[in-house]
Amino acid sequence: MSKTIVTIALGTVLIGGGLWLSSGDGPIPEKFRYHKDSVFKWTPENIRENPELWYRSARRELTEIRQKLRTSGFSNTKNRIKWGNLEANAKAKIKGYKAFLTQAKPQYIEAEAGQTWPVSVNGQQFDQPKLQSSIVKVHRDLGRERKRARTYTDMVAKAESMSQKLTEKMETLVQLDLDLALGQEMAEAAKSLVDLNGLTNRGQDIAATAAALQIEMEGLFDADLSFAAPQGSVDEATFNSIMSEGRVEVSDPIESLD
């Protein structure tokens, strides 16, 4: 019986203590007291209750945002370098494919007219079927690398734009942190509050736009680089269409090739 009474009493004490703590009147540790949302969404009443805690928490939250953006910046730079290398590799292949077609197409026409097979292209011997299939294959490869080059050119441009956005956002974080540091110093020294509304609004804006940048970063990885090349033997209509195209100049700028 006494054991039951003790248990009930202990339960009552725990429940009462929990209600006391959750009411905001008790000495709640800060990690439990304001854990549900960003500190920049605290009410003015919450802030005035403990301004030193708000300043410390706000600066800690800014530090976390800056760290996330810094990590994103490292990833963005890494991807920009990788995409730039892939872009350069695609452009180098385009140059080689165009050089082959520039030589192969006239030689095919000449050899076919005079039946002077085999012919030599880039030091390699070709009979009529082999050169015909090679022209079609290289033409397909050229289309594939043009698409790859355009895609990576666009991705590099997006990464460079993202880098600029991250730099600007980091600077706004630095300036806000300096203002928070001043406010914290004043609050601790004189128990006075500076422009809390301005600081909380700036904090909310930075938190929201930083999250948007994270989403935009993820979108950079969505580019479609797939290319389905036709399969099977050489199609005469396709070959004739390729041969009827204008002369391919090796020096043509890649941007003009669509």
MODELLER restraints for C-alpha pairs under 7 A, 6 or more apart:
rsr = mdl.restraints
at = mdl.atoms
rsr.add(forms.Gaussian(group=physical.xy_distance, feature=features.Distance(at['CA:20:A'], at['CA:26:A']), mean=5.82, stdev=0.5))
rsr.add(forms.Gaussian(group=physical.xy_distance, feature=features.Distance(at['CA:21:A'], at['CA:27:A']), mean=6.81, stdev=0.5))
rsr.add(forms.Gaussian(group=physical.xy_distance, feature=features.Distance(at['CA:21:A'], at['CA:28:A']), mean=6.02, stdev=0.5))
rsr.add(forms.Gaussian(group=physical.xy_distance, feature=features.Distance(at['CA:39:A'], at['CA:54:A']), mean=6.86, stdev=0.5))
rsr.add(forms.Gaussian(group=physical.xy_distance, feature=features.Distance(at['CA:39:A'], at['CA:57:A']), mean=6.62, stdev=0.5))
rsr.add(forms.Gaussian(group=physical.xy_distance, feature=features.Distance(at['CA:39:A'], at['CA:58:A']), mean=5.85, stdev=0.5))
rsr.add(forms.Gaussian(group=physical.xy_distance, feature=features.Distance(at['CA:40:A'], at['CA:58:A']), mean=6.96, stdev=0.5))
rsr.add(forms.Gaussian(group=physical.xy_distance, feature=features.Distance(at['CA:40:A'], at['CA:200:A']), mean=4.82, stdev=0.5))
rsr.add(forms.Gaussian(group=physical.xy_distance, feature=features.Distance(at['CA:40:A'], at['CA:203:A']), mean=5.68, stdev=0.5))
rsr.add(forms.Gaussian(group=physical.xy_distance, feature=features.Distance(at['CA:40:A'], at['CA:204:A']), mean=5.63, stdev=0.5))
rsr.add(forms.Gaussian(group=physical.xy_distance, feature=features.Distance(at['CA:47:A'], at['CA:54:A']), mean=5.93, stdev=0.5))
rsr.add(forms.Gaussian(group=physical.xy_distance, feature=features.Distance(at['CA:51:A'], at['CA:187:A']), mean=6.73, stdev=0.5))
rsr.add(forms.Gaussian(group=physical.xy_distance, feature=features.Distance(at['CA:52:A'], at['CA:184:A']), mean=6.21, stdev=0.5))
rsr.add(forms.Gaussian(group=physical.xy_distance, feature=features.Distance(at['CA:52:A'], at['CA:187:A']), mean=6.30, stdev=0.5))
rsr.add(forms.Gaussian(group=physical.xy_distance, feature=features.Distance(at['CA:52:A'], at['CA:188:A']), mean=6.42, stdev=0.5))
rsr.add(forms.Gaussian(group=physical.xy_distance, feature=features.Distance(at['CA:55:A'], at['CA:180:A']), mean=6.39, stdev=0.5))
rsr.add(forms.Gaussian(group=physical.xy_distance, feature=features.Distance(at['CA:55:A'], at['CA:184:A']), mean=5.46, stdev=0.5))
rsr.add(forms.Gaussian(group=physical.xy_distance, feature=features.Distance(at['CA:59:A'], at['CA:177:A']), mean=6.22, stdev=0.5))
rsr.add(forms.Gaussian(group=physical.xy_distance, feature=features.Distance(at['CA:59:A'], at['CA:180:A']), mean=6.80, stdev=0.5))
rsr.add(forms.Gaussian(group=physical.xy_distance, feature=features.Distance(at['CA:62:A'], at['CA:173:A']), mean=6.87, stdev=0.5))
rsr.add(forms.Gaussian(group=physical.xy_distance, feature=features.Distance(at['CA:66:A'], at['CA:170:A']), mean=6.62, stdev=0.5))
rsr.add(forms.Gaussian(group=physical.xy_distance, feature=features.Distance(at['CA:69:A'], at['CA:166:A']), mean=6.86, stdev=0.5))
rsr.add(forms.Gaussian(group=physical.xy_distance, feature=features.Distance(at['CA:73:A'], at['CA:163:A']), mean=6.65, stdev=0.5))
rsr.add(forms.Gaussian(group=physical.xy_distance, feature=features.Distance(at['CA:73:A'], at['CA:166:A']), mean=6.72, stdev=0.5))
rsr.add(forms.Gaussian(group=physical.xy_distance, feature=features.Distance(at['CA:76:A'], at['CA:159:A']), mean=6.25, stdev=0.5))
rsr.add(forms.Gaussian(group=physical.xy_distance, feature=features.Distance(at['CA:76:A'], at['CA:163:A']), mean=6.99, stdev=0.5))
rsr.add(forms.Gaussian(group=physical.xy_distance, feature=features.Distance(at['CA:80:A'], at['CA:156:A']), mean=5.50, stdev=0.5))
rsr.add(forms.Gaussian(group=physical.xy_distance, feature=features.Distance(at['CA:80:A'], at['CA:159:A']), mean=5.67, stdev=0.5))
rsr.add(forms.Gaussian(group=physical.xy_distance, feature=features.Distance(at['CA:83:A'], at['CA:152:A']), mean=5.74, stdev=0.5))
rsr.add(forms.Gaussian(group=physical.xy_distance, feature=features.Distance(at['CA:83:A'], at['CA:155:A']), mean=6.97, stdev=0.5))
rsr.add(forms.Gaussian(group=physical.xy_distance, feature=features.Distance(at['CA:83:A'], at['CA:156:A']), mean=6.10, stdev=0.5))
rsr.add(forms.Gaussian(group=physical.xy_distance, feature=features.Distance(at['CA:84:A'], at['CA:152:A']), mean=6.96, stdev=0.5))
rsr.add(forms.Gaussian(group=physical.xy_distance, feature=features.Distance(at['CA:84:A'], at['CA:156:A']), mean=6.17, stdev=0.5))
rsr.add(forms.Gaussian(group=physical.xy_distance, feature=features.Distance(at['CA:86:A'], at['CA:152:A']), mean=6.95, stdev=0.5))
rsr.add(forms.Gaussian(group=physical.xy_distance, feature=features.Distance(at['CA:87:A'], at['CA:149:A']), mean=5.07, stdev=0.5))
rsr.add(forms.Gaussian(group=physical.xy_distance, feature=features.Distance(at['CA:87:A'], at['CA:152:A']), mean=5.22, stdev=0.5))
rsr.add(forms.Gaussian(group=physical.xy_distance, feature=features.Distance(at['CA:87:A'], at['CA:153:A']), mean=6.22, stdev=0.5))
rsr.add(forms.Gaussian(group=physical.xy_distance, feature=features.Distance(at['CA:90:A'], at['CA:145:A']), mean=5.39, stdev=0.5))
rsr.add(forms.Gaussian(group=physical.xy_distance, feature=features.Distance(at['CA:90:A'], at['CA:148:A']), mean=6.46, stdev=0.5))
rsr.add(forms.Gaussian(group=physical.xy_distance, feature=features.Distance(at['CA:90:A'], at['CA:149:A']), mean=5.35, stdev=0.5))
rsr.add(forms.Gaussian(group=physical.xy_distance, feature=features.Distance(at['CA:91:A'], at['CA:149:A']), mean=6.18, stdev=0.5))
rsr.add(forms.Gaussian(group=physical.xy_distance, feature=features.Distance(at['CA:93:A'], at['CA:145:A']), mean=6.95, stdev=0.5))
rsr.add(forms.Gaussian(group=physical.xy_distance, feature=features.Distance(at['CA:94:A'], at['CA:142:A']), mean=5.76, stdev=0.5))
rsr.add(forms.Gaussian(group=physical.xy_distance, feature=features.Distance(at['CA:94:A'], at['CA:145:A']), mean=6.16, stdev=0.5))
rsr.add(forms.Gaussian(group=physical.xy_distance, feature=features.Distance(at['CA:94:A'], at['CA:146:A']), mean=6.82, stdev=0.5))
rsr.add(forms.Gaussian(group=physical.xy_distance, feature=features.Distance(at['CA:95:A'], at['CA:250:A']), mean=6.10, stdev=0.5))
rsr.add(forms.Gaussian(group=physical.xy_distance, feature=features.Distance(at['CA:97:A'], at['CA:138:A']), mean=6.08, stdev=0.5))
rsr.add(forms.Gaussian(group=physical.xy_distance, feature=features.Distance(at['CA:97:A'], at['CA:142:A']), mean=5.97, stdev=0.5))
rsr.add(forms.Gaussian(group=physical.xy_distance, feature=features.Distance(at['CA:98:A'], at['CA:248:A']), mean=6.29, stdev=0.5))
rsr.add(forms.Gaussian(group=physical.xy_distance, feature=features.Distance(at['CA:98:A'], at['CA:249:A']), mean=6.99, stdev=0.5))
rsr.add(forms.Gaussian(group=physical.xy_distance, feature=features.Distance(at['CA:98:A'], at['CA:250:A']), mean=5.53, stdev=0.5))
rsr.add(forms.Gaussian(group=physical.xy_distance, feature=features.Distance(at['CA:99:A'], at['CA:250:A']), mean=5.53, stdev=0.5))
rsr.add(forms.Gaussian(group=physical.xy_distance, feature=features.Distance(at['CA:101:A'], at['CA:135:A']), mean=6.65, stdev=0.5))
rsr.add(forms.Gaussian(group=physical.xy_distance, feature=features.Distance(at['CA:102:A'], at['CA:247:A']), mean=6.68, stdev=0.5))
rsr.add(forms.Gaussian(group=physical.xy_distance, feature=features.Distance(at['CA:102:A'], at['CA:248:A']), mean=5.63, stdev=0.5))
rsr.add(forms.Gaussian(group=physical.xy_distance, feature=features.Distance(at['CA:102:A'], at['CA:249:A']), mean=6.78, stdev=0.5))
rsr.add(forms.Gaussian(group=physical.xy_distance, feature=features.Distance(at['CA:103:A'], at['CA:121:A']), mean=6.69, stdev=0.5))
rsr.add(forms.Gaussian(group=physical.xy_distance, feature=features.Distance(at['CA:104:A'], at['CA:121:A']), mean=6.18, stdev=0.5))
rsr.add(forms.Gaussian(group=physical.xy_distance, feature=features.Distance(at['CA:105:A'], at['CA:243:A']), mean=6.59, stdev=0.5))
rsr.add(forms.Gaussian(group=physical.xy_distance, feature=features.Distance(at['CA:111:A'], at['CA:117:A']), mean=5.90, stdev=0.5))
rsr.add(forms.Gaussian(group=physical.xy_distance, feature=features.Distance(at['CA:117:A'], at['CA:127:A']), mean=5.67, stdev=0.5))
rsr.add(forms.Gaussian(group=physical.xy_distance, feature=features.Distance(at['CA:117:A'], at['CA:128:A']), mean=6.60, stdev=0.5))
rsr.add(forms.Gaussian(group=physical.xy_distance, feature=features.Distance(at['CA:118:A'], at['CA:125:A']), mean=6.26, stdev=0.5))
rsr.add(forms.Gaussian(group=physical.xy_distance, feature=features.Distance(at['CA:118:A'], at['CA:126:A']), mean=5.25, stdev=0.5))
rsr.add(forms.Gaussian(group=physical.xy_distance, feature=features.Distance(at['CA:118:A'], at['CA:127:A']), mean=4.41, stdev=0.5))
rsr.add(forms.Gaussian(group=physical.xy_distance, feature=features.Distance(at['CA:118:A'], at['CA:128:A']), mean=6.90, stdev=0.5))
rsr.add(forms.Gaussian(group=physical.xy_distance, feature=features.Distance(at['CA:119:A'], at['CA:125:A']), mean=5.60, stdev=0.5))
rsr.add(forms.Gaussian(group=physical.xy_distance, feature=features.Distance(at['CA:119:A'], at['CA:126:A']), mean=5.39, stdev=0.5))
rsr.add(forms.Gaussian(group=physical.xy_distance, feature=features.Distance(at['CA:119:A'], at['CA:127:A']), mean=6.62, stdev=0.5))
rsr.add(forms.Gaussian(group=physical.xy_distance, feature=features.Distance(at['CA:120:A'], at['CA:126:A']), mean=6.18, stdev=0.5))
rsr.add(forms.Gaussian(group=physical.xy_distance, feature=features.Distance(at['CA:133:A'], at['CA:234:A']), mean=5.96, stdev=0.5))
rsr.add(forms.Gaussian(group=physical.xy_distance, feature=features.Distance(at['CA:136:A'], at['CA:239:A']), mean=6.14, stdev=0.5))
rsr.add(forms.Gaussian(group=physical.xy_distance, feature=features.Distance(at['CA:140:A'], at['CA:229:A']), mean=7.00, stdev=0.5))
rsr.add(forms.Gaussian(group=physical.xy_distance, feature=features.Distance(at['CA:144:A'], at['CA:227:A']), mean=6.56, stdev=0.5))
rsr.add(forms.Gaussian(group=physical.xy_distance, feature=features.Distance(at['CA:148:A'], at['CA:225:A']), mean=6.51, stdev=0.5))
rsr.add(forms.Gaussian(group=physical.xy_distance, feature=features.Distance(at['CA:155:A'], at['CA:220:A']), mean=6.93, stdev=0.5))
rsr.add(forms.Gaussian(group=physical.xy_distance, feature=features.Distance(at['CA:183:A'], at['CA:193:A']), mean=6.94, stdev=0.5))
rsr.add(forms.Gaussian(group=physical.xy_distance, feature=features.Distance(at['CA:183:A'], at['CA:194:A']), mean=6.03, stdev=0.5))
rsr.add(forms.Gaussian(group=physical.xy_distance, feature=features.Distance(at['CA:186:A'], at['CA:192:A']), mean=6.20, stdev=0.5))
rsr.add(forms.Gaussian(group=physical.xy_distance, feature=features.Distance(at['CA:187:A'], at['CA:193:A']), mean=6.04, stdev=0.5))
